[in-house]
């Protein structure tokens, strides 16, 4: 393997929907009968791509299919993909917590897995006792745990409660201690799944710093996170998974850019073309709505520090009907704000010419990370709508520009919005 520490060849993982085991007794007997006759598993011939947005006909799905890649010693590899892409399944296979259906995994070196932080903690035991228990589960000797005990406690920041049963810990304290134990295992390979999605800002910085220390010491890190900025800050290589397939592997910046600009945005409606048969009979109607950035690129995912524009195209059939185009922006189902053309041009409420019109609306900057939806209306004095389309567009913002040492607009910045205000010294 040379300096290759992980080699994955033709790796596939199949699951049967709605079952805890491998299948029904009939399926198990069929598998056994094929096996003793020296034939392949008959259910490997069936199965569908693991796309949660599409209803399938098969009860078998491929969580991963024909995955091949190598990881070199000292690489920090970010594994990127949407929910259901197969990221966590891949880490479980690499951690040996589940077996592949097909293919092989060769690993050289001791592995520390932080998949479900806190697994192995006993709620009735104290933090001190759980350090020894969890350390032993992770493969640390008692001597190694004793040697690292003070360092683990200091990193966790729960020294005051170290002799208190962990069932009395807050969720943040629990996770801090669990991460501290796993992160101090002297391993050649560290596998981390979404640790930075929990805890406060200080804790997230410490986690990222610890993983950077591990990577900088020549050890190998595999890191799954939806925070693309964190991945770019930590990793030098990337793997992009989509519906269980490996789309591309290579330099992390290339992989992150491909992921963010992927044309297939699943549930994201980048462009909404609205064309109901009765609309031409209306006095005015909405024809098209789309999002774009400063370069007029149409897409459905944006960096939080990227300017987003809403483009609103409508047609007026009757010049006697006054109204105002209106946009409403929601985040996670909560109304953030609305804006109307009449805010800056009241004349549209009295009269609009026959014809087609397109307005480009500059949305507030920056938008916090999350999922947004856009409602569009042709509103008559906000009393009733001539035309309206709810959730005409759904889009996401991600923290690609994440910098843990500088300003950040991730979930840990409180509030619904994160606008950069104009501060001027007047005295």
Long-range contacts (C-beta under 8 A, 24 or more apart in sequence): 1-106, 1-108, 3-72, 3-73, 4-70, 4-71, 4-72, 4-73, 4-108, 5-71, 5-72, 5-73, 5-107, 5-108, 5-109, 5-188, 5-189, 5-220, 6-70, 6-71, 6-94, 6-105, 6-106, 6-107, 6-108, 6-189, 6-220, 6-222, 7-70, 7-71, 7-105, 7-106, 8-67, 8-68, 8-69, 8-70, 8-94, 8-103, 8-104, 8-105, 8-106, 9-68, 9-103, 9-104, 9-105, 9-106, 10-66, 10-67, 10-68, 10-102, 10-103, 10-104, 11-64, 11-66, 11-67, 11-68, 11-90, 11-93, 11-100, 11-102, 11-103, 11-104, 11-105, 12-62, 12-64, 12-65, 12-66, 12-67, 12-100, 12-101, 12-102, 12-103, 13-62, 13-63, 13-64, 13-86, 13-89, 13-93, 13-98, 13-100, 13-101, 14-43, 14-44, 14-47, 14-60, 14-61, 14-62, 14-63, 14-101, 15-60, 15-61, 15-63, 16-43, 16-59, 16-60, 17-59, 17-60, 17-61, 18-59, 44-101, 44-102, 49-243, 49-244, 49-245, 50-84, 50-86, 50-243, 50-244, 51-84, 51-243, 52-83, 52-84, 53-266, 53-267, 61-244, 62-244, 63-89, 63-244, 64-89, 64-90, 64-93, 64-241, 64-244, 65-244, 65-245, 66-103, 66-245, 66-246, 67-103, 67-245, 67-246, 68-246, 69-239, 69-246, 69-249, 71-220, 71-222, 71-237, 72-220, 73-188, 73-218, 73-219, 73-220, 74-215, 74-218, 74-219, 74-220, 75-220, 75-221, 75-236, 75-237, 76-211, 76-215, 76-220, 76-221, 76-223, 76-234, 76-235, 76-236, 76-237, 77-220, 77-221, 77-222, 77-223, 77-235, 77-237, 77-238, 77-239, 78-223, 78-224, 78-225, 78-231, 78-232, 78-234, 78-235, 78-237, 78-238, 78-239, 78-252, 78-255, 78-256, 79-222, 79-223, 79-224, 79-238, 79-239, 79-241, 80-228, 80-231, 80-238, 80-239, 80-240, 80-241, 80-255, 80-256, 80-259, 81-240, 81-241, 81-242, 81-259, 82-242, 82-266, 84-243, 85-241, 85-242, 85-243, 85-244, 86-241, 86-243, 86-244, 87-193, 87-224, 87-241, 88-115, 88-193, 88-224, 90-241, 91-115, 91-191, 91-193, 91-222, 91-224, 94-191, 94-222, 95-191, 107-189, 108-188, 109-187, 109-188, 109-189, 109-220, 110-139, 110-185, 110-186, 110-187, 110-188, 110-189, 111-187, 111-188, 111-189, 111-190, 111-191, 112-138, 112-182, 112-183, 112-185, 112-187, 112-189, 112-190, 112-191, 113-138, 113-182, 113-191, 114-179, 114-182, 114-183, 114-190, 114-191, 114-192, 114-193, 114-195, 115-191, 115-193, 116-193, 117-175, 117-178, 117-179, 117-182, 117-195, 117-198, 118-174, 118-175, 118-178, 121-166, 121-174, 121-177, 121-178, 122-166, 123-165, 123-166, 123-167, 124-165, 124-167, 125-165, 125-166, 126-162, 126-163, 126-164, 126-165, 126-166, 127-153, 127-156, 127-158, 127-161, 127-162, 127-163, 127-164, 127-166, 127-169, 127-177, 128-162, 128-163, 130-166, 130-177, 130-181, 131-177, 131-181, 134-178, 134-181, 134-182, 135-181, 135-185, 138-181, 138-182, 138-185, 139-185, 140-185, 140-186, 144-186, 148-184, 151-184, 152-177, 152-180, 152-181, 152-184, 153-180, 155-180, 155-183, 155-184, 155-206, 155-210, 156-180, 157-203, 171-198, 172-198, 172-199, 172-200, 172-203, 175-199, 175-203, 176-203, 179-203, 179-207, 183-207, 183-210, 183-211, 183-214, 187-219, 188-219, 188-220, 189-219, 189-220, 189-221, 189-222, 190-214, 190-219, 190-220, 190-221, 190-222, 191-221, 191-222, 192-221, 192-222, 192-223, 192-224, 193-224, 194-224, 194-225, 194-226, 196-225, 196-227, 196-230, 197-225, 197-226, 197-227, 200-412, 201-408, 201-412, 204-404, 204-412, 205-404, 205-405, 208-233, 208-234, 208-404, 209-404, 226-398, 227-398, 227-399, 227-402, 227-410, 228-256, 228-259, 228-260, 228-398, 228-399, 228-400, 228-402, 229-398, 229-399, 229-400, 229-401, 229-402, 229-403, 230-399, 230-402, 230-404, 231-256, 232-256, 232-400, 232-402, 233-402, 233-403, 233-404, 256-400, 260-301, 260-303, 260-398, 260-400, 261-299, 261-301, 265-299, 265-300, 265-301, 267-394, 268-300, 268-301, 268-394, 268-395, 268-396, 269-300, 269-391, 269-392, 269-393, 269-394, 270-298, 270-299, 270-300, 270-393, 270-395, 271-298, 271-393, 272-389, 272-392, 272-393, 274-389, 274-392, 279-387, 280-317, 281-317, 282-317, 282-386, 282-387, 283-316, 283-317, 283-318, 283-320, 283-321, 283-323, 283-386, 284-314, 284-315, 284-316, 284-317, 284-318, 284-321, 284-323, 284-352, 284-378, 284-386, 284-387, 285-314, 285-315, 285-317, 285-378, 285-386, 285-387, 286-312, 286-313, 286-314, 286-376, 286-378, 286-387, 286-388, 286-389, 286-392, 287-313, 287-314, 287-315, 287-356, 288-313, 289-313, 289-374, 289-376, 289-389, 289-392, 289-393, 290-393, 291-374, 291-393, 291-395, 300-393, 300-394, 300-395, 300-396, 301-395, 301-396, 301-397, 301-398, 302-367, 302-395, 302-396, 302-397, 302-398, 303-397, 303-398, 303-399, 303-400, 303-401, 304-366, 304-367, 304-368, 304-369, 304-397, 304-398, 304-399, 304-400, 304-401, 304-409, 304-410, 304-418, 305-365, 305-366, 305-400, 305-401, 305-409, 306-366, 306-397, 307-362, 307-363, 307-365, 308-363, 308-365, 308-367, 308-395, 308-397, 309-360, 309-361, 309-362, 309-363, 310-360, 310-361, 310-363, 310-374, 310-393, 311-358, 311-359, 311-360, 311-361, 312-358, 312-359, 312-360, 312-361, 312-376, 313-356, 313-357, 313-358, 314-356, 314-357, 314-378, 314-387, 315-355, 315-356, 315-357, 316-352, 316-353, 316-354, 316-355, 316-356, 316-357, 317-354, 318-354, 319-351, 319-352, 319-353, 319-354, 320-351, 321-352, 321-380, 321-386, 322-348, 322-349, 322-350, 322-351, 322-352, 322-380, 323-348, 323-349, 323-352, 323-378, 323-379, 323-380, 323-386, 324-348, 324-349, 324-378, 324-379, 324-380, 325-359, 325-376, 325-377, 325-378, 325-379, 326-376, 326-377, 326-378, 326-379, 326-382, 327-361, 327-374, 327-375, 327-376, 327-377, 328-374, 328-375, 328-376, 328-377, 329-363, 329-372, 329-373, 329-374, 330-372, 330-373, 330-374, 330-375, 331-368, 331-370, 331-371, 331-372, 331-416, 332-370, 332-371, 334-416, 336-372, 336-416, 336-417, 337-364, 340-379, 340-382, 349-381, 364-417, 364-419, 365-419, 365-420, 366-409, 366-418, 366-419, 366-420, 367-397, 367-409, 367-417, 367-418, 368-397, 368-409, 368-410, 368-411, 368-413, 368-415, 368-416, 368-417, 368-418, 369-397, 369-398, 369-399, 369-409, 369-410, 369-411, 370-396, 370-397, 370-411, 371-395, 371-396, 372-396, 372-397
